[in-house]
Amino acid sequence: MENKKLIEFNKILSKHAPPFRDRAELERGKYDFAIAYPDPGSLPLDGLLAALKDGLSDEGQDLALYPDVQGYAPLREYVSYKLKRDRAMTVDPEQVVLGDGSSQHISTIIDLLIDNGDAVITEDFCYSNSLTKLRISGADIHGVRCDKSGMKPDNLEMVIADLVAQDKRPKLIYTIPTFQNPQGWTMTLERRKALLDIASFYEIPILEDDCYVDLRFEGDNVPAIHSLDLTGQVMYVGSFSKTIAPGLRMGYFVGPEEIIGRFRMVRKISGSGVNEFAALAIHRYAMSGLDDHVEQLLKIQRDRRDTMIATLGETFGSNAKWSTPEGGLYLWLQMPESVDLNEVTKEALEAGVGYQPGTMFAADAGSGQNYARLCFGYNSSEEISKGIEVLSDLFSQKGFF
Ligand SMILES: Cc1ncc(COP(=O)(O)O)c(C=O)c1O
């Protein structure tokens, strides 16, 4: 017994196991520009508490049951109403599935569609967690070149035609068309139509990730790709993370019955439905205070974006460029090509500033070393100015300016 060897779990992991993640990677900066959080000071805690109280007194005893596999029906009805009102999407509540944030749904779709070696199309730089999940699933990821209007249709068509010619028709196009993460642009209506035309010609489903759409503080709303789709090839995910709080873990998926039926099974075997306790509160809150709350939030986020941009202008000089997003929670910083922002990420964190280097978002896993995503949702305007100054001092010590 005494000489018993410890089991070496690293040797018996399944081929689907994700890479190891150290706790140190979770460290946050005082000036936290790394993650797209909303403003902590304006979280609607009183509204949520009142909504939870109402929900529990109305239906609390139902917590004794396992929830509906697609999630709390009244919240799905609210999602259906909101998508009609805000995104011109006609969606029956039976076509909605609630989940632990929208990332859980993205992950499920990848599990349902992608086998090792399957080709998947994304934007050239896109949400890092979706890329990680695609890589774990063995996807062959192809990033399409983008400009300020979104994916370039000529490049999209070329990439797809090339893959089809090799008998590798892509299984999925994953896009973040509104306040694209990390690039910040919103895909124009023309580009959305062009994307849909190409995808329908080649019969490739689209997963439209509209996580940030409610956070528009200027410019015109652009219709959801889902609302333009006549062939049922567009699946859609949205979230309450950016309008209420990510800690609630509540997102939604909309898709065709063939896929929803699989979601029902996935949810059933993972304990059925989604956290009903949170759903009761979110539903009551969404029906009463959410719209006013988002209006308040937009004023705060716009000020913070403006502060970040103004301080970058004062301290970063003409060597750097950045996007000016009309909404969302981040901007995309571009330094001269010779700069490697991966190398200084750790040092920046030690100086108190967190950011994510461009390579984390690169579909090809290598480009973007001179880019970074800077989020402006979490810190106050004063902190944002200070944090950008700290970053500017570090970058000038490194000779980047
Ligand atoms: C583009 C995009 N999609 C999805 C998510 C996942 O959000 P959640 O799972 O909290 O809904 C995020 C989170 O930052 C994101 O940036």
Ligand as a Chemical Component Dictionary entry (heavy atoms), coordinates in Angstrom:
data_LIG
# 
_chem_comp.id                   LIG 
_chem_comp.type                 NON-POLYMER 
_chem_comp.pdbx_formal_charge   0 
_chem_comp.three_letter_code    LIG 
# 
loop_
_chem_comp_atom.comp_id 
_chem_comp_atom.atom_id 
_chem_comp_atom.alt_atom_id 
_chem_comp_atom.type_symbol 
_chem_comp_atom.charge 
_chem_comp_atom.model_Cartn_x 
_chem_comp_atom.model_Cartn_y 
_chem_comp_atom.model_Cartn_z 
_chem_comp_atom.pdbx_ordinal 
LIG C1 C1 C 0 -18.578 36.960 -29.174 1  
LIG C2 C2 C 0 -18.958 36.288 -27.900 2  
LIG N1 N1 N 0 -19.817 35.269 -27.952 3  
LIG C3 C3 C 0 -20.192 34.622 -26.853 4  
LIG C4 C4 C 0 -19.696 34.979 -25.624 5  
LIG C5 C5 C 0 -20.122 34.172 -24.451 6  
LIG O1 O1 O 0 -20.873 34.866 -23.540 7  
LIG P1 P1 P 0 -21.812 34.164 -22.490 8  
LIG O2 O2 O 0 -21.491 32.706 -22.459 9  
LIG O3 O3 O 0 -21.497 34.814 -21.188 10 
LIG O4 O4 O 0 -23.200 34.408 -22.963 11 
LIG C6 C6 C 0 -18.797 36.038 -25.503 12 
LIG C7 C7 C 0 -18.257 36.441 -24.211 13 
LIG O5 O5 O 0 -17.470 37.324 -24.030 14 
LIG C8 C8 C 0 -18.410 36.700 -26.688 15 
LIG O6 O6 O 0 -17.550 37.704 -26.671 16 
# 
loop_
_chem_comp_bond.comp_id 
_chem_comp_bond.atom_id_1 
_chem_comp_bond.atom_id_2 
_chem_comp_bond.value_order 
_chem_comp_bond.pdbx_ordinal 
LIG C1 C2 SING 1  
LIG C2 N1 SING 2  
LIG C2 C8 DOUB 3  
LIG N1 C3 DOUB 4  
LIG C3 C4 SING 5  
LIG C4 C5 SING 6  
LIG C4 C6 DOUB 7  
LIG C5 O1 SING 8  
LIG O1 P1 SING 9  
LIG P1 O2 DOUB 10 
LIG P1 O3 SING 11 
LIG P1 O4 SING 12 
LIG C6 C7 SING 13 
LIG C6 C8 SING 14 
LIG C7 O5 DOUB 15 
LIG C8 O6 SING 16 
# 
